[in-house]
Amino acid sequence: MAVGFPDWWDASAKQRAKALRIEDVMIARFDGVMSGVECVYWMPTDEETQQVLFEDSEAFLRIYRLDGEIDLENRRIVHRVQFAAIHQDRNVASDILAFVLWVIYAYSDISYVTMPDSSKVAVKFLRETQGPFLDPQQIRDARLVRVTVELETPWPKGMPNPRELMDM
């Protein structure tokens, strides 16, 4: 059986809810900005990673939401997002993260990310919570440099009210 939603959870609601997926927002921000850097949610297989890093001399920028919280009083969502760069040369991985952070810092005042469908999501940088760092315990990831930041997005406007629609 296929997944089905109530009629009130229509295409418009689904579109507005996309703002809750900060990984999609940040991939839209960085995808295609740096040549030779592929933005990903997860690292691909070891074989593909080896090909990209060592044969193609390219890099990955992994963007992953670790956790976060909802601030209902202020109608905002706080996301803790980890950016991780990997390249065959850890200095290049560090340079990628330095660039990413410099762009992220520019969001200290609310600004917008244009999504692939041309909608815009407001984003605000709150603070860096950890990094950048290399984890010396992980030999395989000796070239993986990570940083974690807090980003804020507003609660999506125009969403259906489940309290009214579901007899709550």
Secondary structure as the mmCIF struct_conf table of DSSP 4:
data_model
#
loop_
_struct_conf.conf_type_id
_struct_conf.id
_struct_conf.beg_label_comp_id
_struct_conf.beg_label_asym_id
_struct_conf.beg_label_seq_id
_struct_conf.end_label_comp_id
_struct_conf.end_label_asym_id
_struct_conf.end_label_seq_id
TURN_TY1_P TURN_TY1_P1 ASP A 7 TRP A 8
BEND BEND1 TRP A 9 TRP A 9
HELX_RH_AL_P HELX_RH_AL_P1 ALA A 11 ALA A 17
HELX_RH_3T_P HELX_RH_3T_P1 LYS A 18 LEU A 20
HELX_RH_AL_P HELX_RH_AL_P2 ILE A 22 PHE A 30
TURN_TY1_P TURN_TY1_P2 ASP A 31 VAL A 33
BEND BEND2 MET A 34 MET A 34
TURN_TY1_P TURN_TY1_P3 SER A 35 GLY A 36
STRN STRN1 VAL A 37 VAL A 40
BEND BEND3 TYR A 41 TRP A 42
HELX_RH_AL_P HELX_RH_AL_P3 ASP A 46 GLN A 50
HELX_RH_PI_P HELX_RH_PI_P1 GLN A 51 GLU A 55
BEND BEND4 ASP A 56 ASP A 56
STRN STRN2 ALA A 59 ASP A 71
TURN_TY1_P TURN_TY1_P4 LEU A 72 ARG A 75
STRN STRN3 ARG A 76 ILE A 86
BEND BEND5 GLN A 88 ASP A 89
HELX_RH_AL_P HELX_RH_AL_P4 ARG A 90 TYR A 105
HELX_RH_3T_P HELX_RH_3T_P2 ALA A 106 SER A 108
BEND BEND6 ASP A 109 ASP A 109
STRN STRN4 SER A 111 THR A 114
TURN_TY1_P TURN_TY1_P5 PRO A 116 ASP A 117
BEND BEND7 SER A 118 SER A 118
STRN STRN5 LYS A 120 LEU A 134
TURN_TY1_P TURN_TY1_P6 PRO A 136 GLN A 137
BEND BEND8 ILE A 139 ILE A 139
TURN_TY1_P TURN_TY1_P7 ARG A 140 ARG A 143
STRN STRN6 LEU A 144 PRO A 154
HELX_LH_PP_P HELX_LH_PP_P1 TRP A 155 PRO A 156
TURN_TY1_P TURN_TY1_P8 LYS A 157 GLY A 158
HELX_RH_AL_P HELX_RH_AL_P5 PRO A 162 LEU A 165
TURN_TY1_P TURN_TY1_P9 MET A 166 ASP A 167
#
